[in-house]
C-alpha cells in the first residue's frame, strides 16, 4: 500500500523514514517538475488505498504553513487537487479572481495574485495522489501547451514509479520539504553578501536591511536595521521577524510577507514602534527568501494601537489559516445533516481525526445528531438517550462548557472508570463543547486511531473550531425546525390526491425550489362541483411560510366560490378581493377553468398567469391566447374576462407555473416551443408518464430556482 503519515497521527515507522530519506522519490519528482515549468512552489499528495483522504507528503518552494489547512483533505472537498483526482484531469486556476470564483475557501486564506495547476498522479488502474504547482501573479492567464505536456508527462512518470513501488509493497512516508536552494538549482544561484567588502558596504548604509528566508527567519541584519528595530543583531539572527520584535507580531504584517512570497511582487507596510515612532517596511521577494528595507516614516499623530504578545510564528499561521478556511466551509451548511457532513469532510481531515460524532440535547438527554467514521453504529448508540446528569465525557462537556482531551484509552478510563464499556476501536478523543449565543447546543466528539497528544496550540485550534461548529449547528437546527414546520404546512394545504372528475383524466406534479426553505406558494386543485367541475393552478409570490399559508387561503377561497356556483370570472374576482381584504402583502397569479367535457368545452379566466398549452387529438400543439387581468391582490376593481376553448376527447391541457419554463439565459418563448414539441411527440402517452417526462425535459425544473407545479388534464368521452 502506498500511504503517508502526516499531522497529528502516529509517526511513520523507522523503516519507512529510512526508505524515504535514502530515496526522496516524491521530493525529487516535485523539484524536477517545478524546474521544468518554472513554478515557484508545489506539493505532492498521496491517496491511501484504505482512506478517502489526500495527504500532503512533500511541499517545496514555500513554507508548509501556507498550505496548512489542506494538509489532509477529503475527496469531497471543493479544492483543485481533489477535483483533479475525482475528474482525472488537469485543473488550471489562472489568477486570484478565478480562484475566488471557483475555490473561495482558498481565496479567503490566500487572497494573493498567483496561478495554480493541479493534476492527478494516476495510471489507468489506480489513482495514487495528486500534485499542485503555483506561479506568481505574472504568469499568463492560460497554461501553454508545452507546460501542460511537461506537467502531464511528469505526473505519468511519477505514477509509474509509485505503481512499481506499490507492487513491491514498499512503504512511502512523508518526506522532508525541499529548500528553496534545491528548487532553484544550479541555474538560479542566489546572489550572496558573503564577501567582507559587501558586508561592510551594507553596514554603512543609513537605512535598515534584513534578509529573511522562506520561513521568515532573519539571516542577515545590518546595524541600521538593528537600531530601528530596537534589538541587538545577535538576538535577531535565526528568529522569525514577528517573534523577535513584539510590536511586529500582528497578522497583518505576516499577511504582507505571505503576499510577497506567493505573488513574487514587492509588498510594503507601515508599523508603529512604541511609543510613537512609525517605520516603513518594503519586502522584495525571490525564490530563496525576501530582502527587507526599513526606514523611518513621517511622524503620525494617531494613538498607537495595542499589539499582540509574541507567539510561535508558524503555529499561529496554521491556526489562522485553518479557522478561516473551515469557517468559510461551515457557512455553507444549511441543515444539521450538512453540518455533520462538512465537519467530516473539512474539520476531521484537517485535524487528523478518523471518526466524529455530533451530539445534541433534548428533554434532558443526549441525542446523536450524526456521525461518521465508526465501523459499527452500536458504538455511537451508547450516547443516544443518555441522561445529562450521567457523568460521562460527552455530558460533562455539554453541561460545563469545558472541552476534554484524552490522549489515550488509559487516560480516559482513569478519569471515567467504567464509563467506556463499548470499545469503539479508537485510542484518543477530543470532546468539544458547542457553545452558541452563550448556551450549550451540543458536543462534537473527535476520535483518533492512535494515541494522540494534544498540545496547547492544538487545543486552542480545536476549541475555536468548536465555536464555529456550534454557530453552524444552531443555525442548522433552527432551519430544520422551520423547514419541517413549513413543509408539513404545505403538504397539508396541497391536495393529497386529485378528485375524480367525469370525462376528465388528471395528473399533477409539484417540485419545491431548492433555494430558501424548499417550500413555496405554487398550488393546484380539482373541484368536483355541480353541474360542472373546475380546475385551478396558481403561484403565490415567495418561498416561505407566509407564501404557503396564503396559498392555502386562496385554494380554500376558490373552492368556496366554485361550490356556491359562481362563474369563472366571478371566482377570480372574488378571490382577488379576498386577498386585498386579508391585507396580504404578497401577490398571486392564477388560472381557473370550468370544465364541460360532455360539450367538449372549457371556460378559462386568467390573472397574470402563464398561458396553458393545448394538444389536440391530431397531435398539434398551441399556446392558448387567453384574455386576462392583473395579478391577484393588486386592484380590487380589476376585471377578469373569460375565454372559451374547444376540448375535444383526446385533447390534453397543460397547466403550469412559471418555474417550469423560466430559467436564466433561456428565452421563455424558446422554452414554450420546446415544451410544445415534446407534447406533440409524446402527448398520447399515459398521463402519469407524460407528467414525469414534462418535468424531466424542463431545464428550469432541473435547476429549480423556483417552485414548479404542473397539472395535466385529458378529456375523454363520457358515458
C-alpha positions as CSV (number, residue, x, y, z in Angstrom):
1,X,0.0,0.0,0.0
2,X,1.2,3.5,-0.8
3,X,0.3,5.9,2.0
4,X,1.6,8.7,4.1
5,X,1.5,9.6,7.8
6,X,1.0,13.3,8.4
7,X,-0.3,15.7,11.0
8,X,-1.3,14.6,14.5
9,X,-1.4,10.9,13.8
10,X,1.0,8.2,14.6
11,X,4.6,8.7,13.5
12,X,5.8,6.7,10.5
13,X,7.8,3.6,11.2
14,X,11.6,4.0,11.3
15,X,11.9,1.7,8.3
16,X,9.7,3.9,6.2
17,X,11.5,7.0,7.3
18,X,14.8,5.4,6.3
19,X,13.4,4.4,3.0
20,X,12.3,7.9,2.1
21,X,15.4,9.5,3.4
22,X,17.6,7.4,1.2
23,X,15.5,7.9,-1.9
24,X,13.4,11.0,-1.7
25,X,11.3,10.0,-4.7
26,X,8.5,12.5,-4.3
27,X,10.8,15.4,-3.5
28,X,13.0,14.9,-6.5
29,X,10.0,14.4,-8.8
30,X,8.4,17.6,-7.5
31,X,11.5,19.7,-7.8
32,X,12.1,18.4,-11.3
33,X,8.5,19.2,-12.3
34,X,8.7,22.8,-10.9
35,X,12.1,23.4,-12.6
36,X,10.6,22.3,-16.0
37,X,7.7,24.7,-15.9
38,X,9.4,27.5,-13.8
39,X,6.9,27.2,-10.9
40,X,7.9,28.7,-7.6
41,X,6.1,26.3,-5.2
42,X,4.3,23.0,-5.2
43,X,3.2,19.9,-3.3
44,X,2.6,16.2,-3.8
45,X,-0.4,14.4,-2.2
46,X,-0.8,10.7,-1.7
47,X,-4.1,8.8,-1.6
48,X,-4.0,5.9,0.7
49,X,-5.8,2.8,-0.5
50,X,-7.8,2.4,2.7
51,X,-8.9,6.0,3.3
52,X,-10.7,8.6,1.1
53,X,-8.3,11.4,2.1
54,X,-5.5,13.1,0.2
55,X,-2.5,13.7,2.5
56,X,0.3,16.1,1.7
57,X,3.6,14.1,1.5
58,X,6.0,16.8,0.5
59,X,6.0,20.5,-0.1
60,X,8.5,22.7,-1.8
61,X,9.3,26.4,-2.6
62,X,7.1,27.9,0.2
63,X,6.6,27.5,3.9
64,X,4.5,24.4,4.5
65,X,2.4,26.5,6.9
66,X,0.9,28.3,3.9
67,X,-0.9,25.1,2.9
68,X,-1.6,24.0,6.5
69,X,-5.5,23.9,6.1
70,X,-5.1,21.5,3.2
71,X,-2.5,19.0,4.7
72,X,-5.3,16.4,4.8
73,X,-8.3,16.9,2.6
74,X,-11.4,14.6,2.0
75,X,-12.3,13.6,-1.5
76,X,-15.5,15.7,-1.4
77,X,-13.7,19.0,-0.5
78,X,-14.0,21.7,-3.2
79,X,-10.3,22.0,-3.9
80,X,-8.2,21.9,-7.1
81,X,-6.3,18.8,-6.1
82,X,-9.5,17.0,-5.2
83,X,-11.1,17.9,-8.5
84,X,-8.0,16.7,-10.3
85,X,-8.3,13.3,-8.6
86,X,-12.1,13.0,-9.0
87,X,-12.2,14.0,-12.6
88,X,-8.7,12.7,-13.6
89,X,-7.8,15.9,-15.4
90,X,-5.6,18.9,-15.2
91,X,-7.2,21.7,-13.2
92,X,-6.0,25.2,-14.0
93,X,-6.7,28.4,-12.0
94,X,-5.3,31.4,-13.8
95,X,-5.4,34.0,-11.0
96,X,-6.9,35.4,-7.8
97,X,-10.2,36.4,-9.4
98,X,-10.7,32.9,-10.8
99,X,-9.6,31.4,-7.5
100,X,-12.2,33.5,-5.6
101,X,-14.9,32.4,-8.1
102,X,-14.2,28.7,-8.2
103,X,-12.4,27.9,-4.9
104,X,-13.5,30.7,-2.5
105,X,-12.1,28.8,0.6
106,X,-8.6,29.0,-0.8
107,X,-9.1,32.7,-1.7
108,X,-10.2,33.5,1.8
109,X,-7.0,32.1,3.3
110,X,-4.6,33.2,0.5
111,X,-6.1,36.3,-1.2
112,X,-3.0,36.9,-3.3
113,X,-2.2,37.0,-7.1
114,X,-0.9,33.6,-8.1
115,X,-1.8,30.9,-10.6
116,X,-2.2,27.2,-9.8
117,X,-2.2,23.9,-11.7
118,X,-3.4,20.6,-10.1
119,X,-3.0,17.2,-11.8
120,X,-3.8,13.6,-10.8
121,X,-1.0,11.1,-10.3
122,X,-2.6,8.1,-11.8
123,X,-2.3,5.1,-14.0
124,X,-5.2,3.5,-15.9
125,X,-5.8,1.2,-13.0
126,X,-5.4,3.4,-9.9
127,X,-5.1,7.0,-8.6
128,X,-2.0,7.4,-6.4
129,X,-2.5,11.0,-5.5
130,X,-2.2,14.5,-6.9
131,X,0.3,17.3,-7.5
132,X,-0.2,21.1,-7.5
133,X,2.3,23.7,-8.6
134,X,2.0,27.5,-8.4
135,X,3.3,30.5,-10.2
136,X,3.5,34.2,-9.1
137,X,0.9,36.7,-10.4
138,X,2.9,37.5,-13.6
139,X,2.1,34.1,-15.2
140,X,0.0,34.3,-18.4
141,X,-3.7,33.6,-17.8
142,X,-3.5,30.3,-19.6
143,X,-1.1,27.4,-19.4
144,X,0.9,26.9,-22.6
145,X,0.7,23.6,-24.4
146,X,4.3,22.9,-23.6
147,X,3.7,23.5,-19.9
148,X,0.7,21.2,-19.9
149,X,2.6,18.5,-21.7
150,X,5.6,18.7,-19.3
151,X,3.3,18.5,-16.2
152,X,1.3,15.6,-17.6
153,X,4.4,13.7,-18.5
154,X,6.0,14.3,-15.1
155,X,2.9,13.1,-13.3
156,X,2.6,10.0,-15.5
157,X,6.3,9.1,-14.7
158,X,5.7,9.6,-11.0
159,X,2.6,7.4,-11.2
160,X,4.5,4.6,-12.8
161,X,7.2,4.8,-10.1
162,X,4.6,4.6,-7.4
163,X,2.9,1.7,-9.2
164,X,6.3,-0.2,-9.2
165,X,6.8,0.7,-5.5
166,X,3.2,-0.5,-4.6
167,X,3.9,-3.8,-6.4
168,X,6.9,-4.3,-4.2
169,X,4.7,-3.3,-1.2
170,X,7.3,-0.6,-0.4
171,X,6.2,1.9,2.2
172,X,6.3,5.5,1.3
173,X,6.0,8.1,4.1
174,X,6.2,11.9,4.4
175,X,9.4,13.4,3.1
176,X,11.3,16.4,4.3
177,X,10.2,19.6,2.4
178,X,12.7,20.8,-0.2
179,X,14.6,24.0,0.5
180,X,14.5,26.9,-1.9
181,X,18.1,26.3,-2.9
182,X,17.2,22.8,-4.1
183,X,14.3,24.2,-6.1
184,X,16.3,26.9,-7.6
185,X,19.0,24.5,-8.6
186,X,22.3,25.4,-10.2
187,X,20.6,27.5,-12.9
188,X,19.4,30.2,-10.4
189,X,22.0,30.6,-7.7
190,X,21.0,33.5,-5.5
191,X,23.4,36.4,-5.1
192,X,25.3,36.5,-1.8
193,X,26.6,39.1,0.6
194,X,29.3,36.8,1.7
195,X,32.3,38.9,0.8
196,X,33.7,41.1,3.6
197,X,33.6,44.2,1.5
198,X,29.9,43.7,0.7
199,X,29.0,43.3,4.3
200,X,30.9,46.4,5.2
201,X,29.1,48.3,2.4
202,X,25.7,47.3,3.6
203,X,26.6,48.0,7.2
204,X,27.4,51.6,6.3
205,X,24.0,52.3,4.6
206,X,21.8,54.7,6.6
207,X,18.7,52.6,6.2
208,X,17.9,49.2,7.5
209,X,18.4,45.9,5.5
210,X,17.3,42.5,6.6
211,X,17.4,39.1,4.8
212,X,14.6,36.7,5.5
213,X,14.4,33.0,4.5
214,X,11.2,31.5,3.2
215,X,10.0,30.8,6.8
216,X,10.5,34.4,7.8
217,X,13.7,33.8,9.8
218,X,16.3,36.5,9.8
219,X,19.6,35.5,8.1
220,X,21.3,38.9,8.0
221,X,20.6,42.3,9.6
222,X,22.7,45.4,9.3
223,X,23.5,47.9,12.0
224,X,20.8,50.4,10.9
225,X,18.1,47.8,10.9
226,X,19.0,46.6,14.4
227,X,18.8,50.1,15.7
228,X,15.5,50.8,14.0
229,X,14.0,47.6,15.4
230,X,15.5,48.2,18.9
231,X,17.1,44.8,19.2
232,X,20.8,43.7,19.1
233,X,21.6,41.9,15.9
234,X,22.6,38.8,17.9
235,X,19.0,38.5,19.3
236,X,17.5,38.8,15.8
237,X,19.6,36.3,13.8
238,X,17.9,33.0,13.2
239,X,14.5,34.1,14.6
240,X,11.2,35.0,12.8
241,X,10.9,38.7,12.5
242,X,7.5,38.9,14.2
243,X,8.6,36.6,17.0
244,X,11.7,38.6,18.0
245,X,10.1,42.0,17.5
246,X,6.9,42.0,19.6
247,X,5.3,45.1,18.0
248,X,5.5,43.4,14.6
249,X,3.6,40.4,16.0
250,X,0.5,41.3,14.0
251,X,-1.3,39.0,11.4
252,X,-1.5,42.0,9.0
253,X,2.3,42.1,8.7
254,X,2.6,38.4,8.2
255,X,0.0,38.7,5.5
256,X,2.2,41.1,3.7
257,X,5.1,38.6,4.0
258,X,2.9,35.9,2.6
259,X,1.6,38.1,-0.2
260,X,5.1,38.9,-1.3
261,X,6.2,35.3,-1.3
262,X,3.2,34.0,-3.2
263,X,2.9,36.8,-5.8
264,X,6.6,37.4,-6.1
265,X,5.8,41.1,-6.1
266,X,7.1,43.8,-3.8
267,X,4.9,44.4,-0.7
268,X,5.1,47.1,1.9
269,X,3.5,48.2,5.2
270,X,3.9,50.8,7.9
271,X,4.2,49.8,11.6
272,X,4.3,51.6,14.9
273,X,7.4,51.1,17.1
274,X,6.2,52.1,20.6
275,X,5.7,54.6,21.9
276,X,5.3,56.8,18.8
277,X,7.9,56.0,16.0
278,X,6.5,54.9,12.7
279,X,8.6,52.8,10.4
280,X,8.1,51.6,6.8
281,X,9.0,48.2,5.5
282,X,9.4,47.1,1.9
283,X,9.7,43.4,1.1
284,X,11.4,42.3,-2.1
285,X,10.7,38.6,-2.7
286,X,12.7,36.0,-4.5
287,X,12.6,32.2,-4.8
288,X,15.1,31.9,-1.8
289,X,13.6,34.4,0.5
290,X,13.0,38.1,1.0
291,X,15.1,41.2,1.2
292,X,13.5,43.8,3.6
293,X,14.4,47.5,3.6
294,X,13.4,49.6,6.7
295,X,13.2,53.3,7.1
296,X,11.6,56.0,9.3
297,X,8.1,57.1,8.2
298,X,6.7,60.6,8.8
299,X,5.5,61.2,12.4
300,X,2.0,60.1,12.8
301,X,-0.2,61.6,15.4
302,X,-2.8,58.9,15.9
303,X,-2.6,56.8,19.0
304,X,-0.6,53.6,19.0
305,X,-2.9,50.6,18.8
306,X,-2.4,47.6,21.1
307,X,-0.2,44.9,19.8
308,X,-0.4,41.2,20.4
309,X,2.0,39.3,22.6
310,X,4.7,37.4,20.7
311,X,3.8,33.8,19.9
312,X,5.3,31.0,17.8
313,X,5.0,32.2,14.2
314,X,4.4,29.1,12.3
315,X,1.8,27.6,14.6
316,X,-0.1,30.8,14.7
317,X,-0.2,30.9,11.0
318,X,-1.6,27.4,10.9
319,X,-4.3,28.4,13.4
320,X,-5.5,31.5,11.5
321,X,-5.5,29.7,8.2
322,X,-7.4,26.7,9.5
323,X,-10.0,28.8,11.2
324,X,-10.6,31.0,8.1
325,X,-10.9,28.0,5.8
326,X,-13.1,25.9,8.0
327,X,-15.3,28.9,8.9
328,X,-15.9,29.5,5.2
329,X,-16.9,25.9,4.8
330,X,-19.3,25.9,7.7
331,X,-21.1,28.9,6.4
332,X,-22.3,26.7,3.5
333,X,-24.1,24.3,5.8
334,X,-27.9,24.6,5.7
335,X,-29.3,21.7,7.8
336,X,-28.0,19.6,10.6
337,X,-27.1,16.8,8.1
338,X,-25.0,19.4,6.1
339,X,-23.1,20.4,9.3
340,X,-22.3,16.8,10.1
341,X,-21.1,16.2,6.6
342,X,-18.9,19.3,6.5
343,X,-17.3,18.5,9.8
344,X,-16.5,15.1,8.4
345,X,-15.3,16.4,5.1
346,X,-13.4,19.5,6.3
347,X,-12.7,19.5,10.0
348,X,-11.8,15.8,10.6
349,X,-9.2,15.6,7.8
350,X,-7.6,19.0,8.8
351,X,-7.1,17.8,12.5
352,X,-6.2,14.2,11.7
353,X,-9.3,12.6,13.2
354,X,-10.6,9.3,11.9
355,X,-14.1,9.4,13.3
356,X,-16.5,12.0,14.6
357,X,-20.0,12.4,16.1
358,X,-22.2,15.5,16.8
359,X,-24.3,15.2,19.9
360,X,-27.3,17.4,20.9
361,X,-29.6,17.5,23.9
362,X,-33.3,17.4,24.2
363,X,-35.5,16.7,27.2
364,X,-32.5,16.4,29.5
365,X,-30.9,13.6,27.4
366,X,-28.2,13.3,24.8
367,X,-29.1,12.6,21.2
368,X,-26.9,11.6,18.3
369,X,-27.4,14.2,15.5
370,X,-25.0,12.5,13.2
371,X,-21.7,10.5,13.0
372,X,-19.1,9.4,10.5
373,X,-16.1,7.0,10.5
374,X,-17.3,4.4,13.1
375,X,-17.3,0.9,11.8
376,X,-20.3,-0.1,13.9
377,X,-23.3,2.0,14.7
378,X,-23.6,0.5,18.2
379,X,-20.5,2.2,19.4
380,X,-22.3,5.6,18.8
381,X,-25.6,4.4,20.1
382,X,-24.2,4.4,23.6
383,X,-24.6,8.2,23.5
384,X,-28.3,8.1,22.5
385,X,-30.7,8.9,25.3
386,X,-28.0,9.3,27.9
387,X,-29.3,11.5,30.8
388,X,-27.3,14.7,31.1
389,X,-27.0,14.1,34.8
390,X,-24.9,11.0,33.9
391,X,-21.2,11.7,34.4
392,X,-19.6,11.0,31.0
393,X,-17.2,13.0,28.8
394,X,-20.0,13.9,26.4
395,X,-22.4,15.1,29.1
396,X,-19.7,16.9,31.1
397,X,-18.5,18.8,28.0
398,X,-22.1,19.8,27.2
399,X,-23.1,20.7,30.8
400,X,-19.9,22.6,31.8
401,X,-18.8,24.1,28.5
402,X,-15.3,22.8,29.2
403,X,-13.5,20.8,26.5
404,X,-12.0,17.4,27.4
405,X,-8.9,15.8,25.7
406,X,-7.9,12.2,26.3
407,X,-4.5,11.3,24.7
408,X,-5.0,7.5,25.3
409,X,-7.6,5.0,26.5
410,X,-5.8,4.7,29.8
411,X,-6.2,8.4,30.3
412,X,-9.9,8.2,29.6
413,X,-10.5,5.2,31.8
414,X,-8.5,6.8,34.6
415,X,-10.8,9.8,34.7
416,X,-14.1,8.0,33.8
417,X,-13.7,4.4,35.1
418,X,-16.3,2.0,33.8
419,X,-17.8,4.7,31.5
420,X,-16.3,3.4,28.2
421,X,-17.7,-0.1,28.2
422,X,-18.2,-0.3,24.5
423,X,-14.8,-0.3,22.7
424,X,-15.0,1.9,19.6
425,X,-11.7,0.9,18.1
426,X,-10.1,4.3,18.8
427,X,-7.3,5.4,21.1
428,X,-7.6,9.1,21.7
429,X,-10.6,11.6,21.8
430,X,-11.4,15.2,21.9
431,X,-14.8,16.3,23.4
432,X,-15.6,19.8,22.3
433,X,-18.5,21.7,23.8
434,X,-20.6,23.5,21.2
435,X,-21.5,26.9,22.7
436,X,-23.6,29.3,20.7
437,X,-25.2,32.5,22.0
438,X,-23.8,31.8,25.4
439,X,-25.6,28.4,25.8
440,X,-24.6,24.8,25.0
441,X,-26.1,23.3,21.9
442,X,-24.2,20.1,21.6
443,X,-20.9,18.3,21.8
444,X,-18.5,17.4,19.0
445,X,-16.6,14.1,19.5
446,X,-13.4,13.6,17.5
447,X,-11.8,10.2,17.7
448,X,-8.2,9.2,16.7
449,X,-6.9,5.8,15.7
450,X,-3.7,6.1,17.6
451,X,-2.7,7.7,21.0
452,X,-2.6,11.4,20.3
453,X,-1.1,14.2,22.5
454,X,-3.0,17.5,22.3
455,X,-0.5,20.4,22.8
456,X,-1.8,23.8,23.9
457,X,-1.9,25.3,20.4
458,X,-3.9,22.4,19.0
459,X,-6.3,22.5,21.9
460,X,-6.8,26.2,21.1
461,X,-7.5,25.4,17.5
462,X,-10.0,22.7,18.3
463,X,-11.8,24.8,20.8
464,X,-12.1,27.7,18.3
465,X,-13.4,25.2,15.7
466,X,-15.9,24.0,18.3
467,X,-17.3,27.6,18.5
468,X,-17.6,27.7,14.7
469,X,-19.3,24.3,14.6
470,X,-21.7,25.5,17.3
471,X,-22.8,28.6,15.4
472,X,-23.4,26.4,12.3
473,X,-25.3,23.8,14.3
474,X,-27.5,26.3,15.9
475,X,-28.4,27.9,12.6
476,X,-29.0,24.4,11.1
477,X,-31.3,23.2,13.9
478,X,-33.4,26.3,13.6
479,X,-33.5,25.8,9.8
480,X,-34.5,22.2,10.2
481,X,-37.3,23.1,12.6
482,X,-38.7,25.8,10.4
483,X,-38.4,23.7,7.3
484,X,-40.2,20.8,9.0
485,X,-43.0,23.0,10.1
486,X,-43.3,24.8,6.7
487,X,-43.1,21.5,4.8
488,X,-45.8,20.0,6.9
489,X,-47.9,23.0,6.4
490,X,-47.5,22.9,2.7
491,X,-48.2,19.2,2.4
492,X,-51.4,19.8,4.4
493,X,-52.5,22.5,2.1
494,X,-51.9,20.8,-1.2
495,X,-54.3,18.0,-2.2
496,X,-53.2,14.6,-1.2
497,X,-54.9,13.1,-4.3
498,X,-56.7,14.6,-7.2
499,X,-60.5,14.4,-7.2
500,X,-62.1,12.1,-9.9
501,X,-63.9,14.2,-12.5
502,X,-66.3,12.7,-15.1
503,X,-64.9,12.9,-18.5
504,X,-61.5,14.2,-17.3
505,X,-58.3,12.3,-16.6
506,X,-55.8,14.3,-14.5
507,X,-52.2,14.1,-13.3
508,X,-50.1,16.6,-11.3
509,X,-46.5,17.2,-10.2
510,X,-45.1,19.6,-7.6
511,X,-41.4,20.4,-7.0
512,X,-40.3,22.9,-4.4
513,X,-37.5,25.3,-5.1
514,X,-34.0,24.2,-4.0
515,X,-33.3,27.7,-2.6
516,X,-34.6,29.1,0.7
517,X,-36.7,26.7,2.7
518,X,-37.7,24.4,-0.2
519,X,-41.4,25.5,0.2
520,X,-43.4,28.0,-1.7
521,X,-46.8,29.2,-2.9
522,X,-47.4,27.2,-6.0
523,X,-50.7,25.3,-5.9
524,X,-53.2,23.3,-8.0
525,X,-56.6,21.7,-7.3
526,X,-59.6,20.0,-8.9
527,X,-63.0,20.9,-7.6
528,X,-65.8,18.3,-8.3
529,X,-68.6,20.9,-8.2
530,X,-72.1,20.5,-9.8
531,X,-73.1,20.9,-12.5
532,X,-69.6,21.5,-13.9
533,X,-66.2,20.7,-12.3
534,X,-63.3,23.1,-12.1
535,X,-59.5,23.1,-12.2
536,X,-57.2,25.8,-10.8
537,X,-53.5,26.4,-10.7
538,X,-51.6,29.4,-9.2
539,X,-48.4,30.8,-7.9
540,X,-48.1,33.0,-4.7
541,X,-45.0,35.2,-4.6
542,X,-42.2,34.0,-2.3
543,X,-40.7,30.8,-0.9
544,X,-41.6,30.8,2.8
545,X,-44.2,30.0,5.4
546,X,-46.2,33.2,4.5
547,X,-46.4,32.2,0.9
548,X,-47.5,28.7,1.8
549,X,-50.2,30.0,4.2
550,X,-51.6,32.4,1.6
551,X,-51.6,29.7,-0.9
552,X,-53.9,27.7,1.4
553,X,-56.3,30.6,1.8
554,X,-56.5,31.2,-2.0
555,X,-57.2,27.5,-2.6
556,X,-59.9,27.5,0.1
557,X,-61.5,30.6,-1.4
558,X,-61.5,29.2,-4.9
559,X,-63.2,26.0,-3.7
560,X,-65.8,28.0,-1.8
561,X,-66.7,30.4,-4.6
562,X,-66.9,27.4,-7.0
563,X,-69.2,25.4,-4.8
564,X,-71.7,28.3,-4.4
565,X,-71.9,28.4,-8.2
566,X,-70.0,31.5,-9.2
567,X,-68.9,31.8,-12.9
568,X,-65.2,31.7,-13.7
569,X,-64.8,35.5,-13.9
570,X,-66.6,35.8,-10.6
571,X,-64.5,33.2,-8.9
572,X,-61.2,35.0,-9.8
573,X,-62.7,38.4,-9.0
574,X,-63.9,37.2,-5.6
575,X,-60.5,35.6,-4.8
576,X,-58.8,38.9,-5.8
577,X,-60.9,40.9,-3.3
578,X,-60.3,38.2,-0.7
579,X,-56.6,38.8,-0.9
580,X,-57.0,42.5,-0.6
581,X,-59.4,42.2,2.3
582,X,-56.9,39.9,4.1
583,X,-54.2,42.7,3.8
584,X,-51.8,40.3,2.2
585,X,-48.6,42.0,1.0
586,X,-47.9,39.2,-1.5
587,X,-49.4,38.9,-5.0
588,X,-50.5,35.7,-6.8
589,X,-51.1,34.5,-10.3
590,X,-54.0,32.2,-11.1
591,X,-55.6,30.3,-13.9
592,X,-59.1,29.0,-13.4
593,X,-61.0,26.6,-15.7
594,X,-64.7,25.5,-15.7
595,X,-64.7,22.1,-17.5
596,X,-67.6,20.7,-19.6
597,X,-66.3,17.5,-21.2
598,X,-69.8,16.5,-22.3
599,X,-70.0,19.5,-24.6
600,X,-66.2,19.4,-25.3
601,X,-65.7,22.9,-23.9
602,X,-63.7,24.7,-21.2
603,X,-64.1,28.3,-20.0
604,X,-61.0,29.9,-18.6
605,X,-60.2,33.0,-16.5
606,X,-56.6,34.2,-16.1
607,X,-55.0,36.5,-13.5
608,X,-51.4,37.2,-14.6
609,X,-50.7,33.5,-15.0
610,X,-48.7,31.9,-17.9
611,X,-51.0,30.7,-20.7
612,X,-51.7,26.9,-20.9
613,X,-50.8,24.6,-23.8
614,X,-53.4,22.6,-25.6
615,X,-52.6,19.4,-27.5
616,X,-55.4,18.5,-29.9
617,X,-56.2,14.8,-30.7
618,X,-54.4,15.2,-34.1
619,X,-51.1,15.9,-32.2
620,X,-50.9,19.6,-33.0
621,X,-50.0,21.9,-30.0
622,X,-50.6,25.5,-29.5
623,X,-50.2,28.1,-26.7
624,X,-53.7,29.4,-25.8
625,X,-54.0,33.1,-26.3
626,X,-56.3,33.9,-23.3
627,X,-57.7,37.3,-22.2
628,X,-56.8,38.1,-18.6
629,X,-56.5,40.5,-15.8
630,X,-53.8,41.6,-13.4
631,X,-52.3,39.6,-10.6
632,X,-54.5,38.8,-7.6
633,X,-54.1,41.2,-4.7
634,X,-53.4,44.4,-6.6
635,X,-56.6,46.1,-7.7
636,X,-60.0,45.4,-6.0
637,X,-61.9,46.6,-9.1
638,X,-60.0,44.5,-11.6
639,X,-62.0,42.7,-14.2
640,X,-61.1,39.2,-15.4
641,X,-62.6,38.3,-18.8
642,X,-63.1,34.7,-19.8
643,X,-62.2,32.7,-22.9
644,X,-63.9,29.5,-24.1
645,X,-61.9,26.9,-25.9
646,X,-62.7,23.5,-27.5
647,X,-61.8,20.5,-25.5
648,X,-62.4,17.5,-27.8
649,X,-62.0,13.9,-26.5
650,X,-58.2,13.1,-26.5
651,X,-57.2,16.7,-26.1
652,X,-54.6,17.4,-23.4
653,X,-54.4,20.7,-21.5
654,X,-51.1,21.5,-19.8
655,X,-51.3,24.0,-16.9
656,X,-48.1,25.0,-15.2
657,X,-46.4,27.7,-13.1
658,X,-43.5,29.8,-14.3
659,X,-40.9,27.6,-12.6
660,X,-41.4,25.1,-15.4
661,X,-40.3,27.5,-18.3
662,X,-38.3,30.3,-16.7
663,X,-34.6,29.7,-16.5
664,X,-31.7,32.2,-16.5
665,X,-30.3,32.6,-20.0
666,X,-33.2,30.8,-21.7
667,X,-35.9,32.8,-23.6
668,X,-39.4,31.8,-22.4
669,X,-40.6,31.6,-26.0
670,X,-37.9,29.0,-26.7
671,X,-38.8,27.1,-23.6
672,X,-42.5,27.0,-24.6
673,X,-41.6,25.9,-28.1
674,X,-39.5,23.0,-26.6
675,X,-42.4,22.1,-24.4
676,X,-44.8,22.1,-27.3
677,X,-42.5,19.9,-29.4
678,X,-42.3,17.4,-26.5
679,X,-46.1,17.3,-26.3
680,X,-46.5,16.9,-30.0
681,X,-44.1,13.9,-29.9
682,X,-45.3,12.0,-26.8
683,X,-48.6,13.7,-25.8
684,X,-50.5,10.5,-26.4
685,X,-48.7,8.6,-23.7
686,X,-50.4,7.7,-20.3
687,X,-50.9,10.9,-18.4
688,X,-48.8,9.9,-15.4
689,X,-45.9,9.0,-17.7
690,X,-46.4,12.3,-19.6
691,X,-46.3,14.3,-16.4
692,X,-42.9,12.8,-15.5
693,X,-41.5,13.5,-18.9
694,X,-42.6,17.1,-18.8
695,X,-40.7,17.6,-15.6
696,X,-37.7,15.7,-16.8
697,X,-37.5,17.6,-20.1
698,X,-37.5,21.1,-18.4
699,X,-34.1,22.7,-17.8
700,X,-35.8,25.2,-15.4
701,X,-37.3,22.3,-13.4
702,X,-33.8,20.7,-13.2
703,X,-32.3,23.9,-11.8
704,X,-35.3,24.5,-9.5
705,X,-34.6,28.2,-8.8
706,X,-38.4,28.5,-8.4
707,X,-41.3,26.2,-7.4
708,X,-42.7,24.0,-10.2
709,X,-46.3,22.9,-10.4
710,X,-47.8,21.0,-13.4
711,X,-51.4,20.0,-13.9
712,X,-52.3,17.8,-16.9
713,X,-55.9,17.3,-18.0
714,X,-57.0,14.9,-20.7
715,X,-60.6,14.9,-22.0
716,X,-62.4,11.7,-23.0
717,X,-65.8,10.7,-23.9
718,X,-68.4,10.4,-21.1
719,X,-70.8,7.6,-20.8
